[in-house]
Amino acid sequence: MANLAESYRPKCWSDIVGQDKAVFRIKALQERAGLAGRAFFLSGQSGTGKTSIGRLIASEVASEWDVEELDAGALSVSSLKDIERGLSFKGMNGTGRAVIVNEAHGLRKDVIRQLLVSLERIPAHVVWIFTSTTEGTDSLFEDCDDASPLLSRCLRFDLSRRDLARPFAERAKAIAEKEGLDGQPIERYVKLLQSCRNNLRAALQAIEAGDMA
């Protein structure tokens, strides 16, 4: 059985909490010009919605069968070239394709150099999505001359780091109630989120362990 964080991972834009600005910008872009044919770089603290938002972007372009989710540390120049060759074809039933690269701060320099080429020629039916922690993004490109060009090829979205405790606490309490794990007032949930540094995933793990029962 999936843990609470996975079981209650947002399945639509209205499920995303605490990141109204980023969601508004993405949906406005979608309505104006579409999301395919672009690369997105999502940066934020752990447990604040990077992967969830990345998966929703992917779902707007591709079916679940045509979304490839990877860990940046596992990418090599060879595998990247293989992925790019596969992206030249549309997905099932003529839909788009999506690639999500998580923990992008783990990208190697040679892979970054290859990405500069790949992101210059994104097919119109493809979307690339990179996710990275705020701290990881700051350190990702140290001593790497190719870094700034990589970011310049992406639409960058820095997720909110402020005023998250209350909306995350409300979401956590609602989940706890559904799971029969709720026994505390909302302020206890706010304190839990603050102690978890607004990491909703970590808070849900604590709730699953019975902290709020």
C-alpha positions in Angstrom: 0.0 0.0 0.0 1.3 3.5 -0.9 2.3 5.9 1.8 0.1 8.9 2.5 2.3 11.3 0.5 1.9 9.1 -2.6 -1.7 8.2 -2.0 -2.7 11.8 -1.7 -0.3 13.3 -4.3 -2.2 16.0 -6.3 -4.0 14.6 -9.4 -5.2 17.9 -10.7 -4.2 21.6 -10.5 -6.9 22.4 -7.8 -5.2 19.8 -5.5 -2.0 21.9 -5.4 -1.8 24.0 -2.2 0.5 26.9 -1.3 1.8 27.4 -4.8 -0.9 29.6 -6.3 1.5 31.9 -8.2 3.4 29.1 -10.0 0.1 27.3 -10.8 -1.4 30.6 -12.2 1.6 31.2 -14.4 1.7 27.7 -15.8 -2.0 27.6 -16.5 -1.9 31.0 -18.2 1.0 29.8 -20.4 -1.0 26.7 -21.2 -4.0 28.7 -22.3 -1.9 31.2 -24.2 0.6 29.0 -26.1 0.5 25.5 -24.7 3.1 23.7 -22.7 4.7 21.4 -25.2 7.9 22.3 -27.1 9.4 23.8 -23.9 11.6 23.0 -20.9 10.6 23.8 -17.4 13.0 24.1 -14.4 11.1 23.8 -11.0 13.0 24.8 -7.9 11.8 24.7 -4.3 12.3 23.3 -0.9 11.8 19.6 -0.3 8.2 18.5 0.0 6.7 21.7 -1.4 5.3 20.4 -4.6 8.0 20.3 -7.3 7.4 16.7 -8.5 3.7 17.0 -8.2 3.6 20.1 -10.4 6.1 18.5 -12.8 3.9 15.5 -13.2 0.8 17.7 -13.8 2.7 19.6 -16.5 3.6 16.3 -18.1 0.0 15.1 -17.9 -1.1 18.1 -19.9 1.1 17.1 -22.8 1.4 13.3 -22.7 -0.5 10.2 -21.5 0.9 8.4 -18.5 2.4 5.8 -20.8 4.5 8.5 -22.6 6.0 10.2 -19.5 9.5 9.2 -18.6 10.6 10.0 -15.1 14.3 9.9 -14.3 16.8 10.6 -11.6 19.4 13.1 -12.8 22.3 11.1 -11.3 21.4 8.2 -13.5 21.6 10.2 -16.7 24.6 9.7 -19.0 25.4 11.3 -22.4 24.6 8.0 -24.0 21.3 7.5 -22.3 20.3 11.1 -23.0 21.0 10.6 -26.7 18.8 7.5 -26.6 16.0 9.4 -24.9 16.2 12.2 -27.5 16.0 9.7 -30.4 12.8 8.2 -28.9 11.3 11.7 -28.4 11.3 12.2 -32.2 8.2 10.0 -32.4 4.9 11.1 -30.9 3.3 9.1 -28.1 0.4 6.7 -28.2 -2.5 7.8 -30.3 -0.5 10.7 -31.5 -0.2 12.4 -28.1 2.9 14.2 -26.8 5.8 13.0 -24.8 7.3 14.2 -21.5 10.5 13.7 -19.7 10.8 14.6 -16.0 14.4 14.8 -14.6 14.2 14.8 -10.8 17.0 16.0 -8.5 18.5 18.0 -11.3 21.2 19.3 -9.0 22.8 15.8 -9.6 23.4 16.4 -13.3 26.9 15.8 -14.4 28.8 18.4 -16.4 29.1 16.3 -19.5 25.3 15.6 -19.3 24.6 19.4 -18.9 26.7 20.1 -22.0 24.6 17.5 -24.0 21.4 19.0 -22.6 22.4 22.3 -24.1 22.1 20.7 -27.5 18.9 18.7 -26.7 17.0 21.6 -25.3 17.8 23.7 -28.4 15.8 21.3 -30.6 12.8 20.2 -28.5 10.1 18.7 -30.8 6.8 20.5 -30.7 5.1 17.6 -29.1 7.7 17.2 -26.2 8.1 18.8 -22.8 11.1 18.5 -20.6 10.7 19.1 -16.8 13.6 19.5 -14.3 13.1 19.6 -10.6 15.6 20.6 -8.0 15.8 21.7 -4.4 16.4 25.4 -3.8 19.8 24.7 -2.3 20.6 22.3 -5.0 19.8 24.8 -7.7 22.1 27.4 -6.1 25.0 24.9 -6.0 24.2 23.0 -9.2 26.2 25.2 -11.5 29.2 26.2 -9.4 32.4 26.0 -11.4 30.4 25.0 -14.5 30.5 27.4 -17.4 27.7 25.6 -19.1 25.1 26.1 -16.4 23.7 29.5 -17.1 23.0 28.5 -20.8 21.1 25.5 -19.5 18.8 27.6 -17.3 18.4 30.1 -20.1 16.9 27.3 -22.2 14.2 26.6 -19.5 11.2 28.4 -18.1 12.2 28.8 -14.5 9.6 28.5 -11.7 10.9 29.1 -8.2 8.2 27.7 -5.8 7.1 29.7 -2.8 9.0 29.2 0.4 6.9 31.5 2.6 3.4 31.3 4.1 3.2 27.5 3.5 2.7 26.2 7.1 -1.1 27.1 7.3 -2.2 25.8 3.9 -0.1 22.7 4.2 -1.4 22.1 7.8 -5.0 22.3 6.5 -4.2 19.8 3.8 -2.5 17.5 6.2 -5.4 17.7 8.7 -7.9 16.9 6.0 -5.8 13.8 5.0 -5.5 12.8 8.6 -9.3 13.0 9.1 -9.9 10.8 6.0 -7.4 8.2 7.3 -8.7 8.2 10.9 -5.4 9.6 12.2 -6.7 13.0 13.3 -6.9 13.9 17.0 -5.4 17.4 17.2 -6.4 21.0 16.6 -5.2 22.8 13.5 -2.5 24.7 15.4 -0.8 21.4 16.2 -0.6 20.7 12.5 0.8 24.2 11.9 3.5 23.5 14.5 4.2 20.2 12.9 4.7 21.8 9.5 7.0 24.4 11.0 9.1 21.7 12.6 9.3 19.9 9.3 10.4 23.2 7.6 7.2 23.2 5.5 7.9 19.8 4.1 4.4 18.4 3.5 5.8 14.9 2.7 7.7 14.8 6.0 4.6 16.0 7.9 2.5 13.2 6.3 5.1 10.6 7.3 4.8 11.9 10.9 1.0 11.7 10.7 1.2 8.2 9.3 3.4 7.3 12.3 0.6 8.5 14.6 1.9 11.9 15.7 -1.6 13.6 15.4 -3.8 10.7 16.5 
